[in-house]
Amino acid sequence: MGQKYKKHGIRASHTSEVVLEDVRVPGSCLLGGKEKLDEKLARAREALTKPKVESSGKQPAMATFEATRPAVGAQAIGVARAAYEYSLQYAQERHAFGKPIIKNQAISFMLADMAMAVDSARLMVWRAAWMAGVNAPYLQAEGSMAKCFASDMAMKVTVDAVQVLGGQGFMRDHPTEKWVRDAKIFQIFEGTNQIQRMVIGRALDALPPRG
């Protein structure tokens, strides 16, 4: 193991370099199998002397990503839900000017948006997870949709949770500032959300016209 990285968030997850020296990996461990690699090498050699050969099918790694992305969305929902429930309880208990701050429309509307966002993302992740479980094709990149929407939602909800708590939310006396730091990674790993939008756009472009 190489150096351990110091991260912005999810510090309970150990992340470090992996150093491989004098390691031989058998062909049976290749993603997609050795046969797929041999086919690609043959096409590459052929491309040197012939016009460009069109690619055939999806890469196994990319197909795997699409099926595992709902799990990232589920993690994002967990962080967002914690932030929402914590800020809701705080707004119910924190009194200012003789009443709980949730009685202020600005706070109640913010919490309403947070509740709707968490539930919407949860339903998208459930759908994508169900599709993976029954091997239904992701014709509209529903796996990427779930991951992208849930992670963007988690970032916004955690930031709003800090806002509900005000100055207290920025202090380490409360977990809200930690949840903001933890939420950011979900927009990055398993493919950044910019990549997710590319995947979704290409899937939509491949759909047959309606009419």
Secondary structure, DSSP 8 states (H G I E B T S, - for coil): ---B---SS-TTS--B-----S----GGGSTT-HHHHHHHHHHHHHHTTSS-----S--HHHHHHHHHHHHHHHHHHHHHHHHHHHHHHHHHH-EETTEEGGGSHHHHHHHHHHHHHHHHHHHHHHHHHHHHHTT---TT-HHHHHHHHHHHHHHHHHHHHHHHHGGGGGSTTSTHHHHHHHHGGGGTSSS-HHHHHHHHHHHHHHS----
